[in-house]
């Protein structure tokens, strides 16, 4: 990396000073640098916004970040409909119309952020939303095997058995464990803890024995690295909560798989395995490339393992990954102030297509900020060691 502090300054600029976080607390999905718009208020990413705000408060001691986290939490509390236990997908800015699906993953990420905030803000409405989302996930959306339905639509249907990561019974649902473990501690409800363990046990069936990669879902015909990383993030948290080595062993295999996938420039490919039908394979071919979200997630996972294992040394892979991600940052002096400091999401391989995806997805910058502060906290870039393993767990995004 050229300068980690400048990189961090740019990310904070993008997340807090370009219109990504709205004045009402909602967080936009992305800035579209072609259309010059923020297309959608995304409630999952608003949940991530709560988590990042709490983390920033802990890193910098600046109460304004905690207030921003509270603002996003209040937005989520207000947007939940009275007759629903969960929160809908989001709102289109151009029409002010809601996207009426209720995704389990969205709500799990929201839950994770609300639980992080509860340490500093024991608000009754916040507690009620934590309990409501947890109850919906466990009682309404989890099967007896431990896997999760992906979403309920406005008509109440919840059977969406798709080959893509958006469908039922996906490996990414292992990430639900983070919010459920935290909710179990806050509410003292054992069923939330047990549900987190159940999904962690179930998802182990989706790990390919040879490569260590997680299949996207039960179709077992494609690997989407963003989902693979989400799975490892959930399983690592489950290991921290249960101390059961089978979860750690799975994460270690998955992390080695990412190491094997990493390109010379440090990036991680988008969809390294695709054995689906012709149409989805064509779409996958056209989207062939690398992404800043999965590359950052891989770096963060390697950091955690680097701290946990005496003989692990992922520093080379981490530095390469972070350097590549830094190369995808829009410069602070960019002529378009709305993308200043943010990360481009997806860089395509095919020369006849636009190389960079027009959406600068917010979560790419959120994930990168947390990865960089973790790397600094571990004593890299001439920084003092300020972060132990418990601190990494507490700030797990």
Secondary structure, 3 states (H helix, E strand, C coil): CCCHHHHHHHHHHHHHHCCCECCCCCEECEEECCCCECCEEEHHHHHHHHHHHHHHHHHHCCHHHHHHHHHHHHHHHHHCCCCCCCCCCEEECCCCCEECCEEHHHHHHHHHHHHHHHCCCCCHHHHHHHHHHHHHHHHHCECCCCCECCEECCCCCCCCCCCCCCCCCEHHHHHHHHHHHHHHHHHCCHHHHHHHHHHHHHHHHHECCCCCCECCECCCCEECHHHHHHHHHHHHHHHHHHCCHHHHHHHHHHHHHHHHHCCCCCCEECCCEECCCHHHHHHHHHCCEEEHHHHHHHHHHHHHHHHHCCCCCCHHHHHHHHHHHHHCECCCCCCCHHHCCCECCEEECCCCCCCECCEEEHHHHHHHHHHHHHHHHCCCCCCCCCCCHHHHHHCCC
